[in-house]
Amino acid sequence: MLSGVHFYNQTLKKAVSVFGTLFNNIKVTKPGKAEIRVPISYGPMQKFLARIEDAGSDTDRIAIKLPRISFEITSIDYDAERALGKLNKVVTEIPTQTGGKNKTMFTGVPYQIGFQLNIIGKDQDSCLQILEQILPTFKPEYTISIRDMEAPGKSMDVPVVLNSVSFSDDYEADFTTRRTLVYTLEFTMKVKFYGTVVQSPIIKTVQAFLHDSPNSDAIVQETSSLSGIESTLDSPTDSPNSFTAPTTFGFDSPTR
């Protein structure tokens, strides 16, 4: 059963934002014209193709600007190869001015987020300019560092893998119909989803008391005891905690 404690780390939201940022500064040129920055937006390719067709049939509507880039999430799959122990924890220390406490959370659950990137244009030259600005970066993996993905104030290296590239040109109409070329690139982003974060005081002092045997060299059955371990919290707002853990250990071997 789920714990019922609300938390929201915005992992998927950050992944979408970072992926779109990778391709938001691509430009194309045409003979005799200045550079044009290619617009990028989140949404399915069919949505933009439908807008292009509607704009062609409606003379009062402004046609969608081409070339352009669209992207969307296509899959979210569990990644068993990167899974770690379920009981492993991530501990980060909060600055002393906030109370000097630790933030503890269990290790993240690895997932692969599938992205589809579509390059939409009306001529081959514009589409190829965009494509050639993307392909050299991915070999086929490109790793980016995303802040606050693992813990507050910490960065996580997130690999983005280019899986495939495909091309579509379904132009079969007359000369008055607007032509549309689409290059489709499939990506995989490897992220981790983290659960709720628990704050706990920092143990700053630990005292251990050990009993020394008066006849430590004797080759006889010997029993020594650990009288106690005391741990204290130096924070003025926390009361010291102490406990005693009696432990015995013996030597019954003829040699130590």
PANUVO-46503 format. One line per 8 residues: their letters; for each residue x, y, z of N, C-alpha, C. Coordinates in Angstrom, 3 decimals, always signed. Atoms other than C-alpha are relative to their C-alpha. Example, Ala and Ser with C-alpha at 12.3 -4.5 7.8 and 13.67 -1.06 7.14 Angstrom:
PANUVO-46503
as> +0.890 -1.190 +0.000 +12.300 -4.500 +7.800 +0.900 +1.200 +0.000; -0.820 -1.190 -0.060 +13.670 -1.060 +7.140 -0.770 +1.090 +0.730
end
This chain:
PANUVO-46503
mlsgvhfy> +0.845 -1.191 +0.000 +0.000 +0.000 +0.000 +0.879 +1.239 +0.000; -0.747 -1.254 +0.048 +1.193 +3.507 -0.767 -0.066 +0.706 +1.348; -0.109 -0.626 -1.317 +2.260 +5.666 +2.186 -1.038 +1.078 +0.233; +0.964 -1.076 -0.166 -0.259 +8.435 +1.530 +0.632 +1.357 +0.225; -0.715 -1.264 -0.172 +2.433 +11.117 +1.954 +0.189 +0.644 -1.369; -0.088 -0.663 +1.298 +2.257 +13.664 -0.854 +1.428 +0.450 -0.290; -1.280 -0.517 +0.471 +5.423 +14.377 -2.821 -0.073 +0.127 -1.516; -0.034 -0.238 +1.447 +6.164 +15.664 -6.312 +1.363 +0.557 -0.344
nqtlkkav> -1.368 -0.401 +0.326 +9.766 +15.784 -7.546 +0.142 +0.590 -1.401; +0.014 -0.589 +1.348 +8.821 +16.975 -11.084 +1.046 -0.634 -0.922; -1.017 +0.674 +0.809 +11.124 +14.380 -12.646 -0.376 -0.018 -1.474; +0.430 +0.089 +1.403 +9.109 +13.872 -15.821 -0.095 +1.385 -0.625; +0.095 -1.375 +0.507 +8.469 +17.599 -16.200 +1.380 +0.548 -0.350; -1.355 -0.465 +0.273 +12.197 +18.351 -15.961 +0.582 -0.712 -1.212; -0.520 +0.760 +1.142 +13.003 +15.587 -18.452 -0.523 +0.565 -1.317; +0.582 -0.565 +1.218 +10.617 +17.054 -21.042 +0.613 +1.367 -0.312
svfgtlfn> -0.564 -1.338 +0.211 +11.959 +20.579 -20.522 +1.431 -0.061 -0.516; -1.404 +0.110 +0.406 +15.600 +19.515 -20.848 +0.104 -0.558 -1.414; -0.055 +0.579 +1.345 +14.936 +17.400 -23.945 -0.337 +1.052 -1.058; +0.351 -1.042 +0.964 +13.220 +20.289 -25.711 +1.061 +1.080 -0.107; -1.043 -1.020 +0.012 +16.022 +22.666 -24.699 +1.180 -0.402 -0.870; -1.112 +0.462 +0.828 +18.544 +20.497 -26.558 -0.125 +0.475 -1.448; +0.217 -0.277 +1.424 +16.976 +21.467 -29.897 -0.653 +1.363 -0.236; +0.699 -1.285 +0.141 +15.707 +25.020 -29.297 +0.865 +1.105 -0.585
nikvtkpg> -0.873 -1.035 +0.553 +18.644 +26.827 -30.914 +0.555 -0.419 -1.370; -0.390 +0.434 +1.345 +18.754 +25.289 -34.398 -0.455 +1.040 -1.016; +0.299 -1.027 +0.991 +18.870 +27.654 -37.345 +0.203 -0.546 -1.409; -0.145 +0.357 +1.418 +18.492 +27.320 -41.127 +0.219 +1.287 -0.795; -0.259 -1.137 +0.887 +19.595 +29.597 -43.954 -0.501 -0.310 -1.403; +0.399 +0.114 +1.392 +18.390 +30.224 -47.468 +0.774 +1.028 -0.814; -0.782 -0.944 +0.810 +20.192 +31.918 -50.365 -0.601 +1.400 -0.006; +0.425 -1.391 +0.013 +20.021 +35.676 -50.022 -0.837 +0.424 +1.190
kaeirvpi> +0.813 -0.336 -1.167 +18.226 +35.556 -46.652 +0.804 -0.226 +1.272; -0.675 +0.156 -1.287 +19.268 +35.800 -43.011 -0.360 -1.340 +0.634; +0.278 +1.237 -0.718 +19.356 +32.898 -40.587 -1.388 +0.049 +0.643; +1.333 +0.120 -0.594 +15.987 +31.677 -39.365 +0.065 -1.045 +1.109; +0.030 +0.949 -1.113 +15.587 +30.053 -35.966 -1.202 -0.919 -0.143; +1.062 +0.984 +0.201 +13.557 +26.854 -36.191 -0.836 -0.103 +1.273; +0.839 +0.118 -1.199 +10.572 +26.872 -33.786 -0.167 -1.458 +0.411; +0.195 +1.347 -0.537 +10.069 +23.842 -31.533 -1.137 +0.043 +1.002
sygpmqkf> +1.135 +0.052 -0.915 +6.966 +22.808 -29.608 -0.322 -1.450 +0.317; +0.382 +1.345 -0.424 +5.596 +19.812 -27.725 -1.371 -0.345 -0.581; +1.270 +0.435 +0.562 +2.857 +17.876 -29.473 +0.209 -1.083 -1.030; -0.119 +1.063 +1.005 +2.164 +14.964 -31.814 +0.142 +0.560 -1.409; -0.227 -0.434 +1.378 +3.214 +15.206 -35.437 -1.323 +0.159 -0.754; +1.270 -0.052 +0.720 -0.359 +14.538 -36.647 -0.729 +1.322 +0.222; +0.645 -1.286 -0.298 -1.511 +17.738 -34.949 +0.484 +1.092 -0.946; -0.552 -1.040 +0.865 +0.816 +19.917 -37.005 -0.308 -0.279 -1.472
lariedag> +0.365 +0.319 +1.387 +0.131 +18.032 -40.234 -1.452 +0.367 -0.278; +1.399 -0.379 +0.183 -3.602 +18.582 -39.707 -0.142 +1.515 -0.142; +0.050 -1.460 +0.123 -3.007 +22.310 -39.205 +0.489 +0.456 -1.369; -0.499 -0.356 +1.328 -1.009 +22.433 -42.441 -1.070 -0.236 -1.062; +1.042 +0.307 +0.967 -3.848 +20.770 -44.377 -1.171 +0.972 +0.118; +1.107 -0.939 -0.186 -6.493 +23.039 -42.834 +0.350 +1.385 -0.522; -0.421 -1.318 +0.479 -4.470 +26.143 -43.628 -0.017 +0.066 -1.518; +0.012 +0.002 +1.455 -4.225 +25.075 -47.263 -1.397 +0.107 -0.581
sdtdriai> +1.369 -0.043 +0.490 -7.993 +24.711 -47.618 -0.733 +1.270 +0.407; +0.644 -1.223 -0.481 -8.856 +27.875 -45.686 +0.903 +1.190 -0.325; -0.844 -1.114 +0.441 -7.540 +31.023 -47.397 +0.070 +1.116 +1.039; +0.002 -1.047 -1.020 -8.402 +33.214 -44.369 +0.893 -0.356 +1.190; -0.802 +0.432 -1.137 -6.189 +31.233 -41.999 +1.486 +0.055 -0.366; -1.439 -0.088 +0.234 -2.448 +31.859 -41.669 +0.609 -1.394 +0.037; -0.621 +1.321 +0.080 -0.389 +28.843 -42.689 +1.036 -0.151 +1.110; -0.988 +0.277 -1.034 +1.805 +27.174 -40.090 +1.398 +0.189 -0.574
klprisfe> -1.344 -0.321 +0.459 +5.437 +28.199 -40.310 +0.841 -1.260 -0.115; -0.899 +1.121 +0.234 +7.794 +25.640 -41.805 +1.354 +0.536 -0.446; -0.057 +1.254 -0.758 +10.309 +24.251 -41.119 -0.227 +0.218 +1.492; +0.195 -0.041 -1.427 +9.582 +23.437 -37.484 +0.323 -1.379 +0.581; -0.314 +1.241 -0.705 +10.359 +20.760 -34.882 -1.081 -0.238 +1.042; +0.929 +0.403 -1.054 +7.884 +18.889 -32.703 +0.537 -1.252 +0.676; -0.425 +1.197 -0.722 +8.486 +16.267 -30.035 -1.077 -0.397 +0.999; +0.978 +0.516 -0.958 +6.445 +14.097 -27.680 +0.540 -1.263 +0.657
itsidyda> -0.338 +1.239 -0.693 +6.756 +11.256 -25.173 -0.764 -1.145 -0.644; +0.640 +1.158 +0.617 +6.037 +7.876 -26.733 -0.048 -1.225 +0.907; -0.010 +1.171 -0.877 +6.880 +5.417 -23.933 +0.717 +0.324 +1.297; -0.676 -0.047 -1.295 +7.922 +5.036 -20.285 +0.152 -1.439 +0.461; -0.253 +1.412 -0.294 +9.554 +1.666 -19.554 +0.992 -0.145 +1.145; -0.912 +0.303 -1.103 +11.239 +0.190 -16.490 +1.313 -0.548 -0.548; -1.330 +0.411 +0.457 +15.005 -0.321 -16.931 +0.631 -0.897 +1.061; -0.498 +0.948 -1.011 +15.985 -3.467 -15.025 +1.520 -0.061 +0.038
eralgkln> -1.459 +0.101 +0.033 +19.652 -3.286 -16.101 +0.668 +1.006 +0.927; -0.592 -1.022 -0.863 +20.283 -0.132 -14.035 -0.550 -0.027 +1.415; +0.619 +0.059 -1.323 +18.325 -1.225 -10.969 +1.034 -0.332 +1.072; -0.860 +0.235 -1.151 +20.124 -1.117 -7.596 -0.808 -0.631 +1.124; +0.690 +0.602 -1.131 +19.285 -2.596 -4.206 -1.147 +0.861 +0.490; +1.189 -0.741 -0.409 +15.850 -1.625 -2.931 +0.201 +0.739 +1.314; -0.213 -0.610 -1.313 +17.179 -0.745 +0.529 +1.127 +1.031 -0.002; -1.033 -1.038 +0.069 +19.993 +1.532 -0.672 -0.630 +1.380 +0.172
kvvteipt> +0.517 -1.332 -0.274 +19.584 +5.131 +0.456 +0.953 +1.075 -0.504; -0.757 -1.184 +0.379 +20.724 +8.532 -0.733 -0.160 +1.015 +1.114; +0.026 -0.925 -1.128 +21.665 +10.941 +2.074 +0.716 +1.284 -0.405; -0.600 -1.299 +0.256 +22.331 +14.654 +1.605 -0.175 +0.875 +1.227; +0.033 -0.862 -1.180 +23.087 +17.238 +4.276 -0.516 +1.382 -0.358; +0.533 -1.348 +0.179 +21.126 +20.452 +4.538 +0.898 +0.967 +0.764; -0.848 -0.960 -0.718 +23.121 +23.590 +5.519 -0.464 +0.237 +1.431; +0.277 -0.150 -1.425 +23.325 +24.349 +9.231 -1.039 +1.084 +0.277
qtggknkt> +0.960 -1.060 -0.259 +21.231 +27.499 +8.905 -1.434 -0.464 -0.144; +1.359 +0.527 +0.120 +18.218 +25.348 +8.033 -0.299 -1.048 +1.058; +0.262 +0.967 -1.062 +18.530 +23.185 +11.128 +1.020 -1.104 +0.072; -1.046 +1.015 -0.018 +21.453 +20.949 +10.217 -0.520 -1.412 +0.015; +0.572 +1.343 +0.055 +19.426 +17.868 +9.315 +0.297 -0.651 -1.345; -0.222 +0.762 +1.225 +19.881 +15.139 +6.743 -1.301 -0.171 -0.769; +1.109 +0.425 +0.853 +17.606 +14.455 +3.805 +0.310 -1.407 -0.482; -0.218 +1.403 +0.340 +17.262 +10.723 +3.293 -1.133 -0.492 -0.894
mftgvpyq> +1.002 +0.622 +0.863 +15.487 +8.878 +0.493 +0.585 -1.274 -0.600; -0.440 +1.244 +0.607 +15.637 +5.458 -1.058 +0.509 +0.248 -1.408; -0.581 -0.155 +1.333 +17.607 +4.972 -4.258 -1.086 +0.030 -1.069; +1.006 -0.197 +1.030 +15.788 +5.923 -7.432 -0.300 -1.248 -0.808; +0.434 +1.102 +0.864 +13.860 +3.565 -9.685 +0.293 +0.389 -1.449; -0.406 -0.398 +1.361 +15.395 +3.579 -13.209 -1.091 -0.255 -1.037; +0.962 +0.122 +1.096 +13.140 +4.187 -16.202 +0.622 +0.576 -1.272; -0.379 -0.531 +1.303 +13.631 +4.828 -19.906 -1.203 +0.715 -0.607
igfqlnii> +1.066 -0.804 +0.600 +11.554 +7.625 -21.401 +0.262 +0.113 -1.492; -0.137 -0.073 +1.449 +11.007 +7.342 -25.140 -0.541 +1.314 -0.547; +0.400 -1.253 +0.643 +10.871 +10.589 -27.132 +0.029 -0.175 -1.512; +0.009 -0.051 +1.464 +9.938 +11.091 -30.775 +0.146 +1.450 -0.433; -0.260 -1.348 +0.520 +11.375 +14.156 -32.509 -0.308 +0.016 -1.488; +0.401 -0.097 +1.397 +9.852 +15.220 -35.827 +0.470 +1.314 -0.598; -0.426 -1.172 +0.773 +11.447 +17.615 -38.316 -0.958 +0.144 -1.178; +1.018 -0.202 +1.025 +8.709 +19.036 -40.537 +0.410 +1.178 -0.887
gkdqdscl> -0.391 -1.051 +0.930 +9.562 +21.042 -43.653 -0.694 -0.160 -1.336; +0.613 +0.046 +1.327 +8.396 +21.849 -47.153 +1.013 -0.203 -1.112; -1.027 +0.272 +1.001 +11.747 +21.347 -48.905 +1.125 -0.791 +0.665; -1.032 +0.889 -0.511 +14.628 +18.910 -48.541 +1.164 +0.769 +0.625; -1.174 -0.708 -0.484 +17.335 +21.495 -48.008 -0.173 +0.469 +1.441; +0.238 -0.461 -1.371 +15.756 +22.961 -44.862 +0.021 -1.165 +0.985; +0.033 +1.167 -0.890 +15.123 +19.519 -43.358 +1.394 -0.570 +0.207; -1.345 +0.554 -0.121 +18.651 +18.347 -44.078 +0.916 +0.903 +0.824
qileqilp> -0.783 -0.900 -0.845 +20.146 +21.463 -42.484 -0.259 -0.276 +1.482; +0.349 +0.293 -1.393 +18.281 +20.670 -39.266 +0.555 -1.355 +0.412; -0.448 +1.355 -0.325 +19.127 +16.980 -39.402 +1.503 -0.054 +0.227; -1.456 +0.057 -0.129 +22.850 +17.553 -39.868 +0.520 +0.791 +1.196; -0.388 -0.679 -1.237 +22.958 +19.869 -36.851 -0.281 -0.858 +1.234; +0.362 +0.881 -1.118 +21.535 +17.056 -34.670 +0.863 -1.255 +0.038; -0.652 +1.312 +0.035 +23.231 +13.853 -35.821 +1.431 -0.010 +0.543; -1.379 +0.085 -0.511 +26.892 +14.742 -35.047 +0.104 +0.038 +1.524
tfkpeyti> -0.051 -0.095 -1.465 +26.022 +15.382 -31.376 -0.199 -1.351 +0.664; +0.334 +1.298 -0.594 +24.711 +11.858 -30.729 +0.830 -1.083 -0.674; -0.954 +0.968 +0.558 +27.289 +9.049 -31.117 -0.121 -1.418 +0.576; +1.347 -0.580 +0.129 +24.682 +7.600 -30.484 -0.523 +0.573 +1.310; +0.426 -0.456 -1.324 +24.620 +8.801 -26.859 +0.571 +1.370 +0.306; -0.439 -1.321 -0.448 +24.815 +12.308 -25.454 -0.462 +0.179 +1.444; +0.294 -0.079 -1.425 +25.010 +12.839 -21.686 -0.082 +1.457 +0.432; +0.195 -1.351 -0.515 +23.659 +15.970 -20.038 -0.152 -0.070 +1.511
sirdmeap> +0.096 -0.080 -1.447 +23.771 +17.058 -16.397 -1.206 +0.850 +0.369; +1.238 -0.675 -0.385 +20.397 +17.998 -14.898 +0.031 +0.254 +1.504; -0.053 -0.385 -1.406 +20.304 +19.866 -11.596 -1.293 -0.390 +0.724; +1.118 +0.337 -0.892 +18.049 +18.741 -8.727 -0.780 -1.229 -0.462; +0.687 +1.223 +0.419 +17.180 +15.441 -10.428 +0.190 -1.123 +1.019; -0.260 +1.058 -0.984 +18.775 +13.236 -7.744 -0.352 +0.459 +1.407; +0.281 -0.568 -1.314 +18.532 +15.460 -4.668 +0.127 +1.505 -0.108; -0.105 -1.461 +0.058 +18.171 +19.184 -3.907 +1.446 +0.466 +0.003
gksmdvpv> -1.354 -0.509 +0.087 +21.345 +20.952 -4.984 +0.988 -0.925 -0.652; -0.898 +0.964 +0.636 +22.818 +17.865 -6.669 -0.414 -0.218 -1.454; +0.256 +0.224 +1.422 +23.125 +17.137 -10.380 +0.113 -1.478 -0.334; -0.027 +1.388 +0.458 +22.549 +13.873 -12.192 +0.345 -0.030 -1.481; -0.330 +0.197 +1.411 +24.116 +12.746 -15.475 -1.073 -0.867 -0.653; +1.111 +0.684 +0.665 +21.284 +11.727 -17.806 +0.389 -0.273 -1.450; -0.313 +0.316 +1.397 +22.136 +9.875 -21.056 -1.241 +0.121 -0.896; +1.039 -0.061 +1.031 +20.061 +10.625 -24.164 +0.536 -0.745 -1.215
vlnsvsfs> -0.480 +0.897 +1.050 +20.399 +7.928 -26.837 -0.860 +0.158 -1.247; +0.694 -0.038 +1.287 +19.493 +8.313 -30.517 -0.117 -1.427 -0.532; +0.222 +1.395 +0.395 +17.931 +4.994 -31.568 -0.154 -0.181 -1.507; +0.253 +0.194 +1.429 +16.811 +5.511 -35.170 -0.402 +1.313 -0.649; +0.400 -1.142 +0.828 +16.157 +7.990 -37.983 -0.777 -0.535 -1.191; +0.819 +0.425 +1.137 +13.401 +7.612 -40.571 -0.497 +1.231 -0.753; +0.379 -1.091 +0.908 +12.078 +9.710 -43.466 -1.338 -0.314 -0.641; +1.320 +0.185 +0.595 +8.597 +10.236 -44.852 -0.285 +1.139 -0.970
ddyeadft> +0.418 -0.982 +1.014 +7.466 +11.986 -48.050 -1.156 -0.619 -0.762; +1.207 +0.598 +0.579 +3.890 +11.090 -48.969 -0.699 +0.941 -0.976; +0.574 -0.982 +0.929 +3.399 +13.774 -51.605 -0.527 -0.722 -1.246; +0.628 +0.642 +1.157 +0.914 +12.415 -54.155 -1.109 +0.878 -0.599; +1.084 -0.870 +0.451 -1.327 +15.415 -54.834 +0.439 +0.814 -1.217; -0.312 -0.831 +1.155 -1.394 +18.056 -57.544 +0.990 +1.091 +0.396; -1.019 -1.023 -0.231 +0.934 +21.045 -57.879 -0.471 +1.098 +0.947; +0.511 -1.051 -0.890 -1.353 +23.326 -55.844 +0.010 -0.420 +1.469
trrtlvyt> -0.007 +0.502 -1.374 -1.133 +21.125 -52.742 +1.368 +0.224 +0.644; -1.243 -0.277 -0.704 +1.468 +22.047 -50.161 +0.715 -1.290 +0.361; -0.788 +1.192 -0.270 +4.240 +19.458 -49.855 +0.542 +0.054 +1.427; -0.507 +0.078 -1.367 +5.338 +18.273 -46.398 +0.951 -1.178 +0.117; -1.006 +1.039 -0.253 +8.517 +16.326 -45.567 +0.158 -0.153 +1.507; -0.122 +0.276 -1.438 +8.962 +14.663 -42.187 +1.171 -0.954 +0.224; -1.064 +0.870 -0.484 +12.129 +13.262 -40.622 -0.305 -0.322 +1.461; +0.357 +0.451 -1.346 +11.447 +11.209 -37.482 +1.213 -0.604 +0.688
leftmkvk> -1.129 +0.486 -0.779 +14.118 +10.622 -34.826 -0.522 -0.557 +1.319; +0.422 +0.661 -1.242 +13.566 +8.189 -31.947 +1.124 +0.080 +1.028; -0.975 -0.160 -1.074 +15.349 +8.930 -28.636 -0.445 -0.758 +1.238; +0.264 +0.584 -1.318 +15.622 +7.295 -25.224 +0.767 +0.795 +1.046; -0.629 -0.712 -1.118 +16.306 +9.282 -22.049 -0.074 -0.885 +1.243; -0.078 +0.876 -1.163 +17.471 +7.323 -18.973 -0.010 +0.840 +1.274; +0.161 -0.786 -1.217 +16.210 +8.845 -15.727 -0.319 -0.929 +1.168; +0.384 +0.723 -1.211 +15.433 +7.771 -12.153 -1.090 +0.777 +0.720
fygtvvqs> +1.083 -0.603 -0.771 +12.263 +8.425 -10.180 +0.240 -0.286 +1.482; -0.244 +0.108 -1.431 +12.682 +9.098 -6.454 -1.302 +0.204 +0.761; +1.189 -0.091 -0.831 +10.131 +8.775 -3.678 +0.067 +1.152 +0.973; +0.073 -1.056 -0.996 +9.420 +10.828 -0.592 +1.336 +0.191 +0.709; -1.237 -0.364 -0.675 +12.226 +12.587 +1.290 -0.278 +0.156 +1.496; +0.163 -0.040 -1.454 +12.639 +12.182 +5.061 +1.151 +0.785 +0.601; -1.028 -0.765 -0.698 +14.513 +14.663 +7.269 +0.273 -0.634 +1.366; -0.393 +0.592 -1.277 +16.442 +13.346 +10.271 +1.186 +0.773 +0.553
piiktvqa> -1.141 -0.701 -0.601 +18.902 +14.887 +12.786 +1.311 -0.678 -0.343; -1.335 +0.509 +0.298 +22.623 +14.477 +12.166 +0.667 -0.448 +1.292; -0.770 +0.489 -1.137 +24.559 +12.309 +14.657 +1.419 +0.523 -0.134; -1.296 -0.659 +0.100 +27.664 +14.363 +15.339 +1.053 -0.605 +0.921; -0.965 +0.542 -0.959 +29.275 +12.552 +18.294 -0.374 -1.429 +0.339; +0.188 +1.399 -0.376 +29.676 +8.835 +18.953 +1.131 -0.387 +0.931; -0.995 +0.450 -0.965 +31.484 +7.446 +22.023 -0.137 -1.495 +0.195; -0.015 +1.450 -0.164 +32.479 +3.792 +22.284 +0.882 -0.351 +1.188
flhdspns> -0.744 +0.448 -1.175 +33.622 +2.133 +25.557 +0.273 -1.486 -0.146; -0.404 +1.386 +0.183 +35.577 -1.114 +25.190 +0.690 -0.497 +1.264; -0.602 +0.605 -1.175 +36.629 -3.467 +27.969 +1.292 -0.696 -0.414; -1.282 +0.631 +0.262 +40.307 -4.451 +27.966 +0.167 -1.198 +0.926; -0.203 +1.196 -0.816 +40.981 -7.996 +29.123 +1.310 +0.106 +0.777; -1.243 -0.053 -0.775 +43.551 -8.157 +31.968 +1.005 -1.065 -0.394; -0.895 +1.084 +0.398 +45.000 -11.358 +30.497 -0.246 -0.308 -1.464; +0.348 +0.126 +1.413 +44.754 -10.812 +26.769 +0.833 -1.027 -0.735
daivqets> -0.855 +0.960 +0.685 +47.594 -13.210 +25.932 -0.275 -1.434 +0.410; +0.264 +1.365 -0.473 +46.123 -16.209 +27.712 -0.657 -0.822 -1.093; +0.576 +0.902 +1.017 +45.364 -19.165 +25.448 -1.048 -0.855 +0.699; +1.086 +0.686 -0.692 +42.159 -20.044 +27.217 -1.303 +0.570 -0.523; +1.305 -0.555 +0.353 +38.459 -19.577 +26.754 -0.159 +1.352 +0.686; +0.044 -1.355 -0.543 +38.055 -15.822 +27.196 -1.241 +0.703 -0.518; +1.195 -0.754 +0.379 +34.988 -13.654 +27.173 +0.189 +1.441 +0.394; -0.067 -1.430 -0.264 +35.081 -9.870 +26.874 -1.317 +0.626 -0.397
slsgiest> +1.295 -0.633 +0.262 +32.155 -7.514 +26.806 +0.189 +1.431 -0.444; +0.052 -1.381 +0.449 +31.371 -4.257 +25.085 -0.995 +0.710 +0.905; +0.847 -0.539 -1.051 +30.039 -2.124 +27.907 -1.082 +0.929 -0.529; +1.050 -0.888 +0.484 +28.193 +0.466 +25.853 +0.473 +0.930 -1.087; -0.265 -0.986 +1.044 +27.995 +2.881 +22.959 -0.958 +1.162 +0.218; +0.815 -1.184 -0.237 +26.753 +6.419 +23.445 +0.085 +0.915 -1.206; +0.050 -0.932 +1.124 +25.643 +8.688 +20.591 -0.789 +1.225 +0.426; +0.657 -1.244 -0.400 +24.684 +12.319 +21.065 -0.227 +0.875 -1.211
ldsptdsp> +0.330 -0.984 +1.025 +23.138 +15.042 +18.955 +0.387 +1.367 +0.529; -0.503 -1.277 -0.467 +24.915 +18.389 +19.243 -0.909 +1.173 -0.343; +0.900 -1.090 +0.341 +21.988 +20.378 +17.939 -0.679 +0.526 +1.251; +0.634 -0.531 -1.214 +20.563 +22.757 +20.593 -1.480 -0.317 +0.089; +1.439 +0.290 -0.026 +17.041 +21.777 +19.573 -0.301 -1.466 +0.208; +0.208 +1.438 -0.130 +17.541 +18.023 +19.892 +0.592 -0.482 +1.307; -0.496 +0.566 -1.247 +17.914 +16.086 +23.099 +0.918 -1.159 -0.293; -0.938 +1.101 +0.240 +20.883 +13.654 +23.336 -0.685 -1.345 +0.176
nsftaptt> +0.471 +1.373 -0.104 +20.112 +9.996 +22.787 +1.168 -0.900 +0.334; -1.058 +0.948 -0.339 +22.133 +7.207 +24.316 -0.610 -1.381 +0.116; +0.457 +1.368 -0.133 +21.854 +3.447 +24.266 +1.195 -0.871 +0.325; -1.030 +0.966 -0.364 +23.833 +0.472 +25.537 -0.257 -1.288 -0.735; +0.113 +1.234 +0.778 +24.493 -2.551 +23.365 +0.996 -1.007 +0.540; -0.937 +1.004 -0.529 +26.043 -5.347 +25.439 +0.268 -1.081 -1.022; -0.410 +0.978 +0.986 +27.992 -7.693 +23.219 +1.129 -0.836 +0.588; -1.066 +0.884 -0.472 +30.173 -10.682 +24.028 +0.654 -0.658 -1.180
fgfdsptr> -0.720 +0.726 +1.035 +32.842 -12.305 +21.967 +1.085 -0.813 +0.704; -0.916 +0.910 -0.674 +35.096 -15.202 +22.864 +1.091 -0.466 -0.901; -1.126 +0.557 +0.727 +38.394 -16.763 +21.842 +0.187 -1.428 +0.519; -0.188 +1.390 -0.387 +38.395 -20.526 +21.956 +1.000 -0.697 -0.887; -1.018 +0.573 +0.877 +41.188 -21.022 +19.430 +1.352 +0.008 +0.722; -1.305 +0.004 -0.659 +44.730 -22.032 +20.594 +0.885 +1.139 -0.440; -0.755 -1.178 +0.443 +46.056 -19.107 +18.595 -0.965 +1.126 -0.260; +0.885 -1.147 +0.184 +44.674 -15.581 +18.342 +0.065 +0.471 -1.445
end
